[in-house]
């Protein structure tokens, strides 16, 4: 069982190196660094990981929240990974960290078979993605035409039809997908670049473009609706999702997920130290 890891990060070379250090040495690792990160940060990341085998830094895009840049970064990672041998690929952020050992992750994936660990729900049929109302109903995030002005995203009332006869799907940005699914996404993006052009004026397309491709694909019957991630959204104070800390250790250990987010060593590094003992 070989797992490739695709990482989207923007800062903190120490944290990235620590995350990559927990992954199997045999795992291919592909890293996208936000183009807005300084040259010093980017070069430090490359230096710290220069000795690790099978590690590649990919072409960089600016990754602003809710913008197409995150999807472009993801597609660049997928394109690079598609030429590599592996069984599953996992998309991580630089603020993620494993909460299960590499042996346990491989064991569970082996048992699960050829399924797609992703949330990809039909936006017109699943109540879970239709809780929001008005301008930001899940179905409208992809189909509604948005205008961006500086850091603001301005919705219009123009509701568009998704190209290529696709039905909109939505879900968490993070996933663990089979090699076949990864290659399918890459080939679809090359063959039908009009979907990416369409998504430029969508809102939070990183929660819909990959999901829509998979949801309309031959892999749709293999979707688990479980992205194997542990996240706390209901902690009453921002930021969201909650920054995990040592008090969350029991909750993380009890979870059946593989990874958790998000962590900030400057806020609480003891939680990472404790997890290292759990996953060693």
C-alpha positions in Angstrom: 0.0 0.0 0.0 1.7 3.2 -1.2 0.1 6.5 -0.3 1.0 9.8 -2.1 0.6 13.0 -0.2 -0.4 16.3 -1.8 0.2 19.3 0.5 -1.1 22.9 0.1 0.8 25.3 2.4 1.6 29.0 2.7 3.8 29.6 5.7 5.8 28.1 8.6 8.6 25.9 7.2 9.1 24.3 10.6 5.5 23.1 10.7 5.7 21.8 7.1 8.9 19.9 7.8 7.4 18.4 10.9 4.3 17.2 9.0 6.3 15.7 6.2 8.6 14.0 8.7 5.6 12.0 10.0 4.9 10.5 6.6 6.5 7.3 5.3 9.8 7.8 3.6 8.5 5.7 0.7 5.5 8.0 0.1 5.7 10.5 -2.8 5.1 14.0 -1.5 4.0 16.9 -3.7 4.0 20.4 -2.2 2.3 23.6 -3.4 3.4 26.8 -1.7 1.2 29.8 -2.0 2.7 32.2 -4.5 2.1 35.0 -2.0 4.6 33.4 0.4 8.0 35.2 0.5 11.0 33.9 -1.3 12.7 33.4 2.1 9.8 31.2 3.3 9.7 29.2 0.1 13.4 28.6 -0.1 13.5 27.6 3.6 10.8 25.0 2.9 12.8 23.6 0.0 16.0 23.6 1.9 14.5 21.7 4.9 13.1 19.0 2.6 15.9 18.8 0.1 17.3 15.5 1.5 14.0 13.7 1.5 13.5 11.3 -1.4 10.4 11.5 -3.7 9.6 15.1 -2.7 8.5 17.6 -5.4 7.6 21.3 -5.2 5.1 22.2 -7.9 4.3 25.3 -9.8 2.9 28.0 -7.5 -0.4 29.9 -7.6 -1.8 32.7 -5.4 -4.2 31.0 -3.0 -6.8 33.4 -1.6 -9.7 32.2 0.4 -12.8 31.4 -1.7 -10.8 31.9 -5.0 -9.9 29.7 -7.9 -6.2 29.8 -7.0 -6.7 27.0 -4.5 -8.3 24.8 -7.2 -5.4 25.6 -9.5 -2.9 24.6 -6.9 -4.8 21.3 -6.3 -4.9 20.6 -10.0 -1.2 21.2 -10.3 -0.6 18.7 -7.5 -2.9 16.2 -9.1 -1.1 16.6 -12.5 2.3 16.0 -10.9 1.1 13.0 -8.9 -0.7 11.3 -11.8 2.7 10.4 -13.2 3.7 8.6 -10.1 3.0 5.1 -8.8 0.7 4.9 -5.7 -2.5 3.4 -4.5 -4.2 6.4 -2.8 -3.4 10.1 -2.7 -4.3 12.3 0.3 -4.7 16.0 0.1 -3.5 17.9 3.2 -3.0 21.4 4.3 0.2 22.5 5.9 -1.7 22.9 9.2 -2.8 19.2 9.2 -1.2 16.4 11.3 -1.8 12.7 11.5 -3.7 11.2 14.4 -3.1 7.6 13.4 0.1 5.8 12.6 1.2 5.2 9.1 0.7 1.5 9.6 -2.9 2.0 10.8 -3.6 4.3 7.9 -2.3 1.8 5.3 -4.2 -1.1 7.1 -7.5 0.7 7.0 -7.1 1.8 3.3 -6.2 -1.8 2.4 -9.4 -3.1 4.1 -11.6 -0.4 2.6 -10.8 -1.4 -1.0 -11.1 0.8 -4.0 -13.4 3.5 -2.7 -13.1 7.3 -2.8 -12.8 8.9 0.7 -14.4 12.3 -0.2 -17.4 14.3 0.6 -19.2 14.9 -2.7 -22.9 15.5 -2.3 -25.4 16.5 -5.0 -26.3 20.0 -4.0 -29.9 19.6 -4.9 -30.5 16.3 -3.1 -28.5 16.4 0.1 -29.8 18.4 3.0 -26.4 18.5 4.6 -25.0 20.8 2.0 -28.2 22.9 1.7 -28.5 24.3 5.2 -27.5 27.8 4.1 -30.0 30.0 2.5 -30.1 32.9 0.0 -27.0 33.8 -1.9 -24.9 31.1 -0.3 -26.9 27.9 -0.7 -24.5 25.2 -1.7 -25.9 24.9 -5.2 -25.4 28.6 -5.8 -21.7 28.8 -4.7 -20.7 27.1 -7.9 -23.4 28.3 -10.3 -23.8 31.9 -9.2 -21.6 34.4 -11.0 -19.3 36.3 -8.6 -17.2 39.4 -9.1 -14.0 39.9 -7.1 -12.8 43.3 -6.1 -9.6 43.3 -4.1 -10.3 41.1 -1.1 -14.1 41.2 -1.5 -16.3 38.7 -3.3 -19.5 40.2 -4.7 -22.3 37.9 -5.7 -24.6 38.8 -8.6 -28.0 37.4 -9.4 -26.9 35.5 -12.5 -27.3 31.8 -12.0 -25.4 29.8 -14.7 -25.6 26.3 -16.1 -22.5 24.3 -15.3 -20.7 23.3 -18.6 -20.5 19.8 -20.0 -24.0 18.9 -18.6 -22.5 18.4 -15.1 -24.6 18.4 -11.9 -23.2 20.4 -9.0 -21.6 18.5 -6.1 -20.1 20.0 -3.0 -18.2 18.9 0.1 -15.0 19.4 2.1 -11.9 20.4 0.3 -9.9 17.5 1.7 -9.9 13.9 0.5 -8.1 10.6 0.0 -8.7 9.3 -3.5 -7.5 6.2 -5.5 -4.9 6.5 -8.2 -7.5 5.9 -10.9 -9.7 8.8 -9.6 -6.7 11.1 -9.5 -5.8 10.2 -13.1 -9.5 10.8 -14.1 -9.5 14.2 -12.6 -6.3 15.2 -14.3 -7.5 13.9 -17.7 -10.9 15.6 -17.3 -9.3 18.9 -16.5 -7.0 18.7 -19.5 -9.9 17.7 -21.8 -12.5 20.2 -20.5 -10.7 23.3 -19.3 -14.0 25.1 -19.6 -15.0 23.9 -16.1 -12.0 25.7 -14.5 -12.9 28.8 -16.5 -16.4 28.6 -15.3 -15.2 28.2 -11.7 -13.2 31.4 -11.8 -16.4 33.3 -11.0 -17.7 30.8 -8.4 -17.5 31.1 -4.7 -15.3 28.7 -2.7 -14.7 26.5 -5.8 -12.3 24.3 -3.8 -15.4 22.8 -2.2 -17.1 22.1 -5.5 -14.9 21.6 -8.6 -13.2 18.3 -7.6 -16.4 17.1 -6.0 -18.4 17.9 -9.2 -15.9 16.0 -11.4 -16.0 12.9 -9.1 -19.7 13.1 -8.5 -20.4 13.0 -12.3 -17.8 10.3 -13.0 -17.7 6.5 -13.0 -16.4 6.8 -9.4 -19.6 8.3 -8.1 -20.8 4.9 -6.8 -17.6 4.5 -4.7 -17.9 7.8 -2.8 -17.9 7.2 1.0 -18.9 10.7 2.0 -16.1 10.5 4.6 -12.9 12.5 4.1 -11.2 10.9 7.0 -10.5 14.3 8.6 -11.2 15.4 12.2 -12.2 19.0 12.5 -13.9 21.0 15.2 -16.3 23.6 13.8 -18.6 24.1 16.8 -16.1 25.7 19.3 -17.9 29.0 20.1 -15.1 31.4 19.4 -13.2 32.0 16.2 -11.0 31.2 14.3 -12.8 28.5 12.4 -12.1 25.6 12.3 -10.8 25.6 15.8 -7.1 25.5 16.5 -6.5 22.2 18.2 -4.8 22.1 21.6 -3.7 19.6 24.2 -7.2 19.6 25.8 -8.4 18.0 22.5 -6.0 15.0 22.7 -8.6 12.5 24.0 -11.1 13.6 21.3 -8.5 13.2 18.5 -7.3 9.8 19.8 -10.9 8.5 19.9 -11.6 9.6 16.3 -11.5 7.1 13.5 -10.1 9.8 11.2 -6.6 9.7 9.8 -5.7 13.4 10.0 -6.9 16.4 12.0 -6.8 20.1 11.4 -5.9 22.7 12.2 -2.7 22.9 14.4 -0.6 25.9 15.2 2.7 25.2 17.1 2.9 28.9 18.0 -0.4 28.5 19.8 0.1 25.0 21.3 3.0 22.7 20.3 2.3 20.3 23.1 -0.6 18.7 21.2 1.8 17.8 18.4 4.4 16.4 20.9 1.6 14.2 22.4 0.4 13.0 19.0 3.9 12.0 18.0 3.9 9.5 20.9 0.5 8.2 19.8 1.5 7.7 16.1 5.1 6.5 16.5 
